Amino acid sequence: MTDGVAATETAILDAALAEVLAHGIRRTTVSDIARRAAVSRQTLYRYWPDAQAIFAALVTRELLAALPATAAESGTIDELVGLLVETADRVRRMPLVERLRDTDPELFARYILDRLGTSQRAIVAETSRRLRAGQSAGFVRPGDPESLAAMVLLIAQSAVQSAPLVAEWLPDERWRTELAAALRGYLAPGRTQ
């Protein structure tokens, strides 16, 4: 991908993010995105076939950006759980996630519940890699790393999606503490498989 193509894609996705944050997905059109990105609609269509494809690419980009790209390998279960909770908390606090949850809950649910997307596959792959390393070091319980990673995704995704619902009982720091306890309990050695 040339720098010009990457710059145009970035400009379009940045414009889509700004429009969605300002107006929500349902009220954001291809024309709105093109105007904000300062490109023609025809240019935009060279990259994505429609608004839904742009939104999918935007959600993927934003979620992948929340992953710890350069985090060192964990040496203990607490370090691994801390990394997982920090990542879930970053996703929970993303303006795009908050906006989708508040203004487009059906679409938010579709991205979370009805489709396994690129970002979720990347999350499972990275988590699986880290769990495999933890198993080799002896601080993650035995089991298929991909199966464990898939369950970690479900636990974290549920915690992120439902956090506002239980904020009365789990304000921010308590949410983090309880999510860490759930993940530690699931991943630590000595648990029944």
N, C-alpha and C positions, 0 to 999 in steps of 0.2 A: 504494500500500500504506500503510495507516494505521500509526501508531506502535505501536498495540497488536498488530496482526498481525505487524509486523516483530519486536517484542519476543518474541512467542510463538514465532515461527519460530526466532529466535536461541536462545531457551531450550531448545527441542526439539533443535536441532542441537548445542548445547553439551552437553546431557544425553547425546545419542547419542555424541558424542566421548568423554565421560567413561566411558561404559559400554564402548565399544569398546576404549579404552585399558586399562580394568581387566579386561575379560573376553574380548576378541576379538569379531569380528563374529558368528561362528557361535553364540556363547553369549549374544548380546545379543538380547533380545526387545522387541517394541513395548511390552509391559507394563513392562519395566525402564526403557525410555526415558521413558515417560509418568510413571512414579513419580519418577524423578530430576528430571524437568522440572516436577514438581508440577502436571501437567495430567491430565485424564482421557484414556482411550484414544480416546473419541469426539472430543475436541478434537484430538488428534494426527491422527486420520483425516481431519479437515477439511483438513489441510495436505498429507498424503501418504497414498497408498492402502495402503502396506504398508512393512515394514521395509526391503526392498531399495530402495525409492524414497527413504527417509530416508538410507540409506547412500550412495546415489548423490549426493544433494544435499549430504551432508557432505563427501564426497571432492571434489566440485566446489568447494564453499566453501573448503576448506582449500588446494586447489591454486591457486585464483584469488587467495587471500590472499598466496601466495608471489610473485606477479608484481610487478614494480616499477611500482607505480601512478604514482608521480610522478617517476621518474628522468628527468633531463635527457636531451636527445638526445645521442647519442654523436658526438664529433668526430673520432675515430680508430678504426681497427680494434681497437686494444688496449682502448679504452674499451668498445666494443661487446662484444667477447669477454669482458671482465671482467664486464660486466652479465649476459651469458648464463651464465657460470660461477657467478656469485654466486647467480643464480636457481636453477640446477640444484642447487647445494649446499644452498640453503634447502629445496628439495623433498626432497633426500636425507636431511636431518636432521629432517624433520617427524616428530613422534612418531607420527602416524597412519600414515605411510608405513613407519616402522620396525616398528610393531605389525602392520600387514598383511603385511609381508614375513616377519616372524617367526612369526606365528600362523595366518595365512590365506593362504599362498602361492598357492593356486589362485585365490582371489578377487583377490588382488593382480595376478596374471598376467592375469586376465580384464579388469580395469580398464586394464591397460597394453597387452595384446596383442589382445584380442578386440573392443574397442569403441572408437569414436572419440567421445569425450564432449565435453560443453560446455567443460570446462577445456582440453582439447587443442585444440579449435577456437579458443578465446580466445588460447591460447599461440601458435598459428600466425598468427592475425590480428595480434597485437601484434608478433611477431617479423618478420613480413612487412613491416609498417609501418616498423619500424626498419631492416630491410635495404634497403628502397626509399630511405629517407633516406640510408643509407650509400652506395648506388649513386649517388645524385645528388651526393654529396660526393666520390665517387671512391675511397672506401676499401673498398668491397665489390664483388666481381667481378660482371660482367653475368650475367643470367639471370632467369628468372621468379621474383620475390620469394616467391611462395607455394610454389613448388617448393623453393627454397632453404630457406625456413622449415620446410617439412615434413621435410627432411633434417636440419636442426638439431634439430628435435623428436626424430627417431629417434636421433640421436647422443646427445643429452642424456638421453633416456629410457632408453636402453640403459646409459649410464654410471651413472645413478641406480639402476636396477634391479639391476645386477650389481656395484655397488661393494663390498658385503661379500665377494663371491666372490673378488675380487682384492686385498683389503686387505693381504695379505701383501706384495705387490709395489707396491701403490699406497696407502700410508697417506694420510690426509686431504690434507695439503698437496701431495703428489706427484700425487694424484688430480686436484686442481684444476689443477695445472701441465700435466698431460698432456691433460686435457679442453680446456684453453685452447689448447694446441698443435694439437689435432685441429680445433677450430673455426676457429682462425686459418688453418690450412692450407686448409681447405675454403672459407672465405669471402674470403680475400685476393685482390686482383686479380692477374692474371698466371698464374693456374692454368689448366689446360686444362679446357674445359667438356665 
